[in-house]
Amino acid sequence: MKDIFEGLYDKYHNELYKFVFYMVKDKQLTEDLVQEVYIKVLKSYKNFRGESSEKTWLFSIARHITIDYFRAQKRKRNKVYEFIDWTEKDSSLPDELPLPEEIAIQNEEIQHIYRSMDKCTPDQKSVLILRYIQSFSINETAEILGFSQSKVKTTQHRGLKVLRDSSKSKGGDA
């Protein structure tokens, strides 16, 4: 099992890390979630049936763990929401969180696209990251997300439209 794990790590760790990082935009959180992915892989590798490639199986696990994290955060926010008086505005709170230092890209257009991805649905964001940042094929993306190829194409199209509309509202040409 050690050899199998090391092989998966050597082949896919950088891509896996980038995928999770683009989803959560936080280095420490990315490291924690990637560690959870590897723990799940170690626990469930014996159940891997080879119906998809190891790569798509690994990224599928990563996506599910990331989505589970977001769901847990949403539940926590909803609990906290009940105890906060939202009628008072605190001017000390920033309007937007800055991008992590690791993503401080020089090119302003790339930064805008990266921020615009936050306007996409989680499915659109996942498809765009897998297709354009990770360079997965439509078929591989469909396998990772558990979508049909048609749904990947539609979701990709809608995600790109969100990015284009965001670019237009910024005053860019799309």
LODO-766198 format. One record per atom (N, C-alpha, C): x, y, z. Coordinates in steps of 0.1 Angstrom, whole numbers, padded with zeros to 4 digits, always signed. Layout:
N
XYZ...
This chain:
174
+0008-0012+0000+0000+0000+0000+0009+0013+0000+0020+0012+0007+0029+0023+0007+0034+0027-0007+0037+0017-0015+0042+0020-0028+0031+0026-0037+0018+0021-0035+0007+0027-0043+0005+0042-0038+0005+0044-0025+0003+0058-0020+0014+0067-0025+0026+0063-0024+0037+0071-0029+0036+0074-0044+0031+0064-0052+0029+0066-0066+0019+0077-0069+0008+0076-0062-0003+0085-0063+0002+0099-0059+0009+0100-0048+0014+0113-0043+0024+0119-0054+0033+0111-0058+0043+0116-0068+0036+0121-0081+0027+0113-0086+0020+0117-0098+0011+0129-0097+0003+0130-0087-0008+0139-0087-0008+0150-0076+0001+0149-0067+0001+0159-0055+0000+0173-0059+0009+0178-0068+0009+0192-0072-0005+0196-0079-0010+0188-0088-0023+0191-0094-0034+0191-0084-0034+0181-0075-0044+0180-0065-0044+0192-0055-0032+0196-0051-0030+0207-0042-0036+0220-0049-0032+0222-0062-0037+0234-0069-0052+0234-0070-0058+0222-0073-0072+0221-0075-0079+0226-0062-0075+0220-0051-0081+0224-0038-0079+0238-0035-0067+0243-0037-0063+0257-0034-0072+0267-0042-0074+0264-0055-0083+0273-0063-0097+0273-0057-0101+0262-0051-0115+0261-0045-0116+0269-0032-0106+0268-0023-0107+0274-0010-0099+0287-0008-0088+0289-0016-0080+0301-0016-0074+0303-0002-0069+0293+0004-0062+0294+0017-0052+0283+0018-0040+0287+0020-0029+0277+0020-0030+0267+0031-0033+0271+0044-0034+0262+0055-0046+0253+0053-0057+0258+0049-0069+0250+0047-0067+0240+0036-0060+0244+0025-0057+0235+0014-0049+0223+0020-0039+0226+0027-0030+0215+0033-0039+0206+0041-0047+0211+0049-0056+0203+0058-0065+0194+0049-0072+0200+0039-0081+0193+0031-0074+0182+0023-0062+0186+0017-0054+0176+0010-0051+0164+0018-0047+0167+0031-0044+0156+0040-0056+0147+0042-0068+0153+0043-0080+0145+0045-0082+0137+0032-0079+0142+0021-0080+0134+0008-0071+0122+0009-0059+0124+0013-0050+0112+0014-0054+0102+0024-0060+0107+0035-0065+0098+0046-0076+0089+0040-0085+0096+0033-0096+0089+0027-0091+0079+0016-0081+0083+0008-0076+0074-0002-0070+0062+0005-0062+0064+0016-0056+0052+0023-0067+0043+0028-0078+0049+0033-0088+0040+0039-0097+0033+0029-0098+0039+0017-0107+0034+0007-0101+0028-0005-0088+0028-0006-0081+0023-0018-0085+0008-0022-0087+0000-0011-0091-0014-0014-0104-0015-0021-0113-0004-0020-0126-0004-0026-0125+0002-0040-0114+0007-0044-0112+0013-0058-0113+0002-0068-0124+0003-0077-0126-0008-0086-0120-0005-0100-0114+0006-0102-0108+0008-0115-0118+0012-0126-0130+0016-0122-0140+0020-0132-0136+0034-0139-0128+0041-0132-0122+0053-0137-0107+0053-0135-0100+0063-0140-0086+0063-0137-0083+0067-0122-0072+0064-0117-0068+0068-0104-0069+0083-0102-0065+0090-0113-0065+0104-0112-0079+0110-0110-0089+0105-0118-0102+0110-0117-0108+0106-0104-0105+0094-0099-0110+0090-0086-0104+0099-0075-0092+0102-0075-0085+0110-0065-0091+0124-0065-0093+0130-0077-0099+0143-0078-0114+0144-0074-0121+0133-0076-0134+0132-0072-0135+0132-0056-0126+0125-0050-0125+0125-0035-0122+0139-0031-0113+0146-0037-0109+0159-0033-0121+0169-0034-0128+0167-0045-0140+0176-0047-0150+0174-0036-0153+0161-0033-0163+0158-0022-0158+0163-0009-0146+0162-0006-0141+0167+0007-0142+0182+0008-0139+0188-0003-0140+0203-0004-0154+0208-0002-0163+0201-0009-0177+0205-0008-0182+0202+0006-0178+0191+0012-0182+0188+0026-0178+0199+0035-0165+0204+0033-0160+0215+0041-0169+0227+0040-0172+0231+0027-0181+0243+0025-0195+0241+0031-0200+0229+0030-0213+0227+0037-0212+0229+0052-0202+0224+0058-0200+0225+0072-0198+0240+0076-0191+0247+0068-0189+0262+0071-0203+0269+0069-0211+0265+0060-0224+0271+0058-0233+0269+0070-0232+0256+0075-0240+0253+0087-0235+0262+0099-0222+0263+0101-0217+0271+0112-0221+0286+0110-0220+0291+0098-0224+0305+0096-0239+0307+0099-0247+0297+0095-0261+0299+0098-0264+0299+0113-0257+0291+0120-0258+0291+0135-0254+0304+0141-0243+0310+0136-0237+0322+0141-0246+0334+0137-0252+0333+0125-0260+0343+0120-0272+0347+0129-0277+0337+0136-0288+0340+0145-0284+0349+0157-0271+0349+0160-0267+0357+0172-0261+0370+0169-0261+0374+0157-0255+0387+0153-0266+0397+0149-0264+0409+0154-0274+0420+0150-0269+0426+0137-0275+0422+0126-0271+0427+0113-0276+0440+0109-0283+0447+0118-0288+0460+0115-0277+0471+0117-0267+0468+0126-0256+0477+0128-0245+0474+0118-0239+0484+0112-0229+0482+0102-0215+0485+0109-0206+0476+0108-0193+0477+0114-0183+0481+0103-0179+0494+0103-0170+0498+0092-0156+0492+0092-0153+0486+0103-0139+0480+0104-0138+0467+0097-0149+0461+0093-0149+0448+0086-0146+0451+0071-0136+0444+0065-0134+0447+0051-0145+0442+0042-0147+0448+0031-0158+0444+0021-0155+0431+0015-0142+0430+0011-0138+0417+0004-0125+0412+0010-0124+0399+0011-0111+0393+0016-0101+0394+0005-0089+0398+0009-0078+0398-0002-0074+0384-0006-0069+0383-0018-0064+0370-0023-0052+0366-0014-0050+0353-0012-0038+0349-0005-0025+0354-0012-0015+0356-0004-0002+0361-0009+0003+0352-0020+0001+0340-0019+0006+0330-0029+0000+0333-0043-0012+0339-0043-0019+0341-0056-0018+0356-0061-0009+0363-0055-0008+0377-0058-0002+0378-0072-0010+0376-0082-0005+0375-0096-0004+0390-0101+0007+0392-0109+0009+0406-0114-0001+0410-0124-0006+0402-0132-0015+0405-0143-0029+0408-0138-0033+0421-0139-0046+0425-0134-0058+0417-0140-0057+0414-0152-0068+0407-0159-0070+0393-0153-0058+0386-0151-0059+0373-0145-0065+0374-0131-0061+0384-0123-0067+0386-0110-0082+0388-0110-0086+0396-0120-0101+0398-0122-0108+0385-0125-0102+0377-0134-0109+0364-0137-0109+0355-0125-0098+0355-0117-0098+0347-0105-0108+0351-0095-0110+0364-0093-0120+0369-0084-0134+0366-0090-0135+0368-0103-0149+0366-0109-0153+0351-0107-0144+0342-0106-0148+0328-0104-0157+0326-0091-0155+0335-0082-0164+0335-0070-0178+0338-0073-0181+0344-0084-0195+0346-0088-0201+0334-0094-0193+0324-0097-0198+0311-0103-0204+0302-0093-0213+0293-0097-0218+0283-0087-0206+0274-0084-0207+0266-0074-0197+0256-0071-0194+0246-0082-0205+0242-0089-0204+0233-0101-0196+0240-0112-0200+0253-0115-0193+0260-0126-0178+0262-0122-0176+0266-0110-0162+0268-0105-0154+0255-0107-0160+0244-0102-0153+0231-0103-0150+0228-0118-0159+0229-0127-0157+0226-0141-0146+0235-0147-0147+0248-0144-0137+0258-0150-0123+0255-0145-0122+0251-0132-0109+0248-0126-0103+0235-0133-0112+0225-0133-0107+0212-0139-0104+0214-0154-0112+0221-0161-0110+0222-0176-0099+0232-0179-0098+0243-0173-0089+0254-0178-0077+0255-0170-0077+0252-0157-0065+0253-0149-0058+0240-0148-0066+0229-0146-0060+0216-0145-0059+0209-0158-0065+0214-0168-0064+0209-0182-0070+0194-0183-0081+0191-0176-0087+0179-0178-0096+0179-0190-0098+0167-0196-0107+0166-0208-0121+0167-0203-0131+0169-0212-0145+0169-0208-0149+0155-0202-0144+0144-0207-0147+0131-0202-0141+0130-0188-0129+0134-0186-0123+0132-0172-0130+0141-0162-0134+0153-0166-0141+0162-0158-0155+0156-0154-0161+0150-0164-0174+0144-0161-0172+0132-0151-0162+0124-0153-0160+0113-0143-0157+0119-0129-0149+0129-0128-0145+0134-0115-0157+0140-0108-0166+0147-0115-0177+0154-0109-0190+0145-0109-0189+0134-0115-0201+0125-0116-0212+0131-0125-0208+0139-0135-0217+0145-0144-0217+0138-0157-0227+0140-0165-0226+0136-0179-0217+0146-0187-0213+0141-0198-0204+0150-0207-0212+0163-0211-0225+0160-0213-0234+0171-0217-0235+0182-0206-0236+0177-0193-0237+0186-0182-0224+0194-0180-0213+0187-0182-0200+0194-0181-0200+0206-0192-0204+0203-0204-0203+0213-0215-0213+0224-0211-0225+0221-0206-0234+0232-0203-0229+0240-0191-0224+0233-0181-0219+0240-0169-0207+0249-0173-0199+0244-0181-0187+0251-0186-0192+0264-0193-0201+0262-0202-0206+0273-0210-0212+0284-0201-0220+0280-0191-0226+0290-0182-0216+0296-0173-0206+0289-0169-0195+0295-0161-0187+0305-0169-0184+0302-0181-0177+0311-0190-0185+0324-0192-0199+0322-0193-0207+0334-0194-0207+0343-0182-0206+0337-0170-0205+0345-0158-0192+0353-0158-0181+0346-0163-0168+0353-0164-0169+0365-0174-0175+0362-0185-0176+0372-0196-0184+0384-0191-0196+0381-0185-0205+0391-0179-0197+0400-0169-0190+0393-0161-0182+0400-0150-0171+0409-0157-0165+0404-0168-0155+0412-0175-0162+0424-0181-0174+0423-0187-0181+0434-0193-0184+0444-0182-0189+0440-0171-0193+0449-0160-0181+0457-0155-0169+0451-0157-0156+0458-0153-0152+0468-0163-0158+0466-0175-0154+0476-0186-0145+0470-0196-0143+0457-0195-0134+0450-0204-0141+0445-0217-0134+0441-0226-0140+0436-0239-0140+0421-0238-0151+0414-0240-0152+0400-0240-0158+0395-0252
